[in-house]
Amino acid sequence: MNVIHPQLDIKEIPAHKGQFLVGNTLQFTRDPLQFLSGLQRQYERIVKTRLVGRDIYVLLHPDDAKHVLQENNRNYRKSESYRVLGLFLGNGLLNSEGDFWRRQRRLAQPAFYKQRLALLAETMVAEGQELVNRWSKTKAGKPVNVSVDIMEVTLSIVTKALFGADVKHQLRGISESLNTIIEFANETLTSFVRIPLRYPTPRNLAFKRSVQRVEGIIYEIIESRRRELSTQPDIDHEDLLDMLLRAHDEETGEGMTDQQLRDEVTTIFMAGHETTAVAMSWALYLLAQNPEIARQLRQEVLDVVGTTELPGYGHVRELKYTMQVVQEVMRLYPPAWVISRRSLGPDSFGEYAVDTNAYVLVCPYLLHRDPARWAFPNAFHPDHFLPERIRERHPYAYIPFGGGPRLCIGNNFALMEMQLLLAILVRQFDFSLATAHQEVHPHASVTLRPKGELLLNVTPV
């Protein structure tokens, strides 16, 4: 039932027809992107759907995305779906709310200042060069599963950025545990029946073992660093963990507890490699399909960096077309493809009103492909991000990192990482599809990963 606002001419929110009892649940779970894209074609601003026994309002206009994420953000909290991520991430920046979130954000923000990121560029480049060396040894004609290799690179980068180079041996082989955790979250979010963790099913036990392994290593690193800091307070490891350990709230003077550190480190650790790896995988897939864009990208790298020098932080601002390519990749395939919120009080979207405890979906995937705002909504077209095009576009038509006060804290880290990795890889390799009619589809779950293997031919230039 909608709340009636006397000052508005309230209209009934259109409801998408569903099936008896299950509503739109089967349509959504079968193919979320196809279902949501169909809504975008049929409705203008907002539509009510019925998913898993609950009314969900899908917002289709950037004005309303801005309203929820920025203008009236204090009226909205994360929806229950984030509890699944909380099983592993705890109460870090992604999941925390209210005053606690604001305090944690203040404490963590300095770790992501641009001058701090400049120190991490060298790590990104070194790991990218390692991948160049590995792919240079690939036998001609043998396709590479680029998603797997890119995931290893971004995991290594975030490991060094967080903990420094001296803990890499402790995290060796951890990628299997991280994959188990991600797959558990994916399956749980899309399951009709969720078996509580207290029941010892093989799936639950595998998830718990993976969490315990990752958590144990992170706690061990935090404890070791705390001991070192207590005896040698002047040592600066120049990594994110060091910044978080030294952070103190300006109002209370308090730092983070071990639990808070664990939650923030785990959130950065997971989000910092998963989302970038997903975006980079899509970038190589799109370049493989668009050789002319790949050639233009390579020429910019050669013009800015040259043939022998490695790209670095000093080149980032000059690699303008490279940034356009990165932005366009994240337009078509935003890793964080959907944002769900629950209202704390009644609200209105133009002439439509919702009650307290209304569940709303802001979908970057839809906003990024809205024909009303993009010249070529479903094509790979980096010129969408020419400066003049950006100026004339609604700011919330493009939100790969969310928006408002909860804009992703690691957005500049991710953008710089992708720019540098692309610059290194396209200067050395051509990418082409493993088979002539190869088509890779997105799997819409926690992130927008490619479904199945992403096999590409990687050919030295």
N, C-alpha and C positions, 0 to 999 in steps of 0.2 A: 504493500500500500504506500503510495507516495505522500510525502508531507506537502500540504498546501501552503504556499507562500502568498499571502493576499496581495503583495505588491507586484506579483508576476501573473501573466496569463499562462497558467500551467497547462501543459499538454501531457497526455499519457505517453509514456515511453514505449516505442514500438517493441513488440516481443517477437523473437524469431521462433517460428513453429518448430516444435519438437515431437518426440514420440511419447506415448503414454508411459508414465512413471519415470522413465530415464531422461526425458527432456532432450537436450542436445548432446548428452554425454558421449554417446557412441560416435556421433559425427566428429566431435572434437578429438576424442582419443584415437580415432582411426587416422586422422591427418589434421593436426591442429592448424597448420599454416593454410591448408586448403580451405578449412572451415572458416577461419577468421578472414581470409581474403574474400570469400564469398559474402560475408557480412559487409565488408567494405564496399563491395559492388552494389549491394542492395539498400544500404542505409546511409544517411548523411552525417549524423552527428553522434548518436548513441543508440544502442540496441540492448535489450534484455535477453539473456540466454539462461538456460537452466542446465547447470553442470553439477553432477554428483549431488543432487537434491538441494541445490542452492542457487538462488538468483544471482547472476553475475552480469554487471553492466559493462559492456565493451565501449570504450570511448574512442571515437574515430577522428576527432578534430584536434589539431595542435593547441588551440585555445584551452581545451579542457585538460589536455596533458599538462600544460603550464599551470592551470588552476590547481590540480591535484599535487603536482610535484614541487611547485614553487609558491604561488600566491596564497593558497590555503593549506599548505603542507602540514600545519600543526593539527589539522582536523583529520589526518589520515595516519594510520599505522600499517606496518607490514601485515599481510594476510597470513592465515594459518599455514599456507604452503611453505613459508620460510622455516617453519619448525623442523621440516625434514632436513634442511641444511644445517639447522642448529644442532642436530644430533652429533655432528662432527665439528662444525665451526664454532659452536658455543655462542657466547654473547659478544662476538666481535662487531666491528663496524657495520657489517652487512646486516646483522640481525638485531642489534641493540636498538633501543628506542629512548625518546625523551631526554631528560637531563643527563642520564648516564651516557647516552650516545654523544651528546654535545661535549661532555667532558672528555670522552675518549677521542673524539675527533680533534679537539684542541691539542691533546697530548701527541697524537700521531701526525698531525699536519706538517710540522717542521721536517720530518723525515722525508717528505716529498717535495720540499722546496727545490726550485730549478737548479740552484747552485749545488745542491746535494746530488741531484740527478746527473749533473755533469761528471761527477766522480764515477758514476756507474756506466757511462758510455763505453769506456775501455773494456769493461767486462762483457758487454753486449757484443762488441766487435770481435773480441777474442773468441767467444763461443761461436759466433757466426763464421769466423775463419776456420774453426775446427770442422764445421759442417762442410765448408767448401773442400777441405782436404779429404773428407770422407767421401763426398760425392764425386770428387775427381778420380777416385779409384774404382768407381762403379763400372762394371763391364758394359760396353756399348750394346744397346738393344735390350738391356735388362731394366724394366721399370722399377721405380723407387716408390715405396709407400711413404710419401712425404709427410703425412700426418704424424706418423710414429717418430720420424727423425726430428721434425720441428718440435714436437712435444718434449723430446729429450733436451733439445737446445734451450727452450724456454724454462724448463725445470732447472737446468744447470744455472741459467742466468739469475732466476729468482733466488736460488740457493745461495749463490755468491753475494747477491745484493743484500739478502737478509742476514746471512751468517758469516760472510767472508769465505775465503778459499780454504781455510783450514778445517772445515767440517765436511768437505765433500765426501770423504771416505765413509763418514757415518751415515750418509744418506744414499749410499750406493745401493741400487736395487730397490729403492723405495717406490719407483714408478708403478710397480704391480699393485702395491697397496693403495696408492692414490687412484688407480683405475677401478679397483674394487669399490672404493668409496663413492666415486662418481657414478658408477653403474648402479649401485644400490640406491642412490638418490634419484637417478633417472627412473628406475623401475618403480620406486615407491610413489613418486609424484604422479605416475601415469596408471597406477593400479587401482582397480575398483575395491579390492580387499587388501587391507594393510595388516599384516601379522605383527603384533607388538614385539619389540626387541627382547622382551623377557622370555619369549618362547625360543628354544634352542634349535631353530631350523638351520639347515646348512647355510642358507643365505645370510641369516642373522649372525651366525657364528663367524662366517668369513668377514662380514662387515666389522664385527667387534674386534677380531684379531687385527684387521688392518688399521682400525682406529688406535688400538693399543700400541701397535708398532710405531706409527707416525707420532702419536702423542708422547710416547716414551722417549723417542729421540729428541723431540722439541724440548721437553722438560729438562732432559739431560744437558742440552746445549745452554738453555737459560740458566740452570743452576751453575754450570761451569763458568759462564760469563759473569754471573753475580759474584762468585768467589774471587775471580780475577779482579773485578772492579773494586771490591772491598780492600784488596791489598795493593793494587796498582791503579789508583783512580785517574791518573794522567794518560793512561793508554787509550788511544782512539783507533778503533778498528775500521772506522769510516764505512760502516755498514748500517743497515736499517735497525738491526737489533740493538746496536750500541745507542742509537738515537732514542729508541723506545725505552731502554733501560734508564737513560739519563733524564727522560722527560718528567717534569713536575708541573702540576696544575698551578697556574699563577694565583688562583684564588685560595686554594687550600694548602699548597706546598706539597701535596701528596703525589707519589708516583704510582705506577701500576703494580698490582699484586702479581704473583706468579700466574694465577688463573687468568687475569686480564691479559697479561703478556702472551700466555699460551693461546688465548682466543684471537688476539689481534695478529700474532705471528702466523697462526694457522690460516686465518682468513686471507692474509696477504700471500701466503705460500700457495694456497690453492687457487685463488682468483688470479694471482700474478702470473701463473704459467698456463692455466687452462684457457682463459679467454684469449690471450695473445696467440697461443698456439692454434686455436680454432680460427682466428682471423687470418693468421699467416697461411694456414692451409688453404683457405678460400682464396687468398690473394694469388697463390701460385696456380691454383686451378683456373682462375679467371685470366691470368696472364697466358696460360697455356692455350686458352681459347681465343685470345686477342693478341696475336703476335705484333701487330702494329703498335699497340699501346706498350707492349714489352720493349720494343725497339726505341720508342720515344723515352721511356723510363731509363733504359740503359744509356742513351745518349746524354741525358741530363747528368747521370752519375759520372760519366766520362768527362763531361765539361766541368763539373764542379770539383770532382775528386781526382780525376786523372786515371792513368792506367796502372800505376804502381802503389800509390799512397792508399792507406786504409781510410775509410770514412771515419769521422769522429764527431764529437759534440760540436766542434766549430763549423761543421758542414751542414748541420741539421736545418738551420734557417734558410740556407741556400737551396736545399733539395725540395723546392716548392712543388714540382710535379709529382715527386715521390709522395709527398704528403697528400696531394689530391688523390692519388691512387689508393693510399691507405684509407682515406676518408670514404672513398667510393666503395671499397671492399666492405667497410663496416656499415655502409648504407644498405647494401644488398643483403649482407649476412651479419647482422648485429649479434655478437655472441650472447649478450643479454637481450633476448628477443622479446620478452614480455615482463611487465612490472605489475604486480598485483598489490592492491591496497584495500583497507577496510576503514570506513568512515566512523569517526567518534561521535559525530553529530549530523543532523540533516544538512543537506547541501543542494545546490542547484547548478545546472549546466544550461545556461540560456533559459529556454522556456520549459525545461525538464527538471524535475526535482527527485531527490532520493532521500530515503530515511536514514536514521542512525543505523550503524552496522551494515551499511550497504557495501557490497564487494564490487570493486571497480578494477577493470583491466586497462592499463595503458600499454599499447603494443608498438614498440619501436619498429618492428618488422612491417607493420601496416603503415605507420606514419612515413617510413622511409620509401614506400612504394606507392604513395598516394598520387594518382594521375593529376590531381588538381594542383600539385606543388612541385612536380618533377617533370622535366621535359621528356625524359626517357626512363620511366619508372622501373622497368624490368631489364634494362640494358646496362652493361658495364660502361659507364661514361664519366671518366674523371673530370671532364669540364663542368660537371655539376658543381664543382667546388672552386671554380674561378672566383676571385674576390668579389666581382660585381654580382655573381649569382648568389653568393652567400648573403650579401647585403640585402638583396631584394626578397629573400626567403624568410618565412616565419621561423624564429629561432627554435621552436619546439617541433618543427617538421623533421629535425635530425637530432636524435638523442641517444647515440650509441652508449654513452656513459651515464644515462639517466639525466636528471636535471634538478635545479633548486639546491637547497643546502645539502642534500644527500648525493650530489654529483660524485661519481666515483673518485676516491682520493688518489687512485693510481693512474688517472687518465693520461697525464703527461709522461709518466714512466712507460706506459703501453705504447703511446704514439711514437715516442723516440725509439723504443726498441724495434717497432715494426719498420720505421724508416731506415734505421741502420742495417737491419737484417736484409731488407729488400735491396738496399743499395749494394751490399756485399754479394748477394746471390745473383742478381740480374746482370751484374758486370761480368760474372764468370760463366753463367749457364743460360741456355735456352730451355724452355719448358714446353712440352707438347703432351697431348693426351696419349695414354698408353694404347688405346684402340680408337679407330676412326669415329665411332659413334658412342664413345664413352659419355655417360651422363651420371653425375653424382648429385644425389638429393640431400637436402638438409634433414637432420634428425632433431626435431624440436623437443628438447627436454630441458635439463638445467641450463645447458648452453646449446647453441645452434651448431653442433658438430656435423661434419660430413658423415652420411650414413655408409657404413662399410669402409673398405679400403679406398684410399685416394692414391691411385697409381698414376705416376707421370713419368715420361721420359725426361731425363735430366742430361742434357748434352753440353759439353764444354764449348764455349764460343770460339 
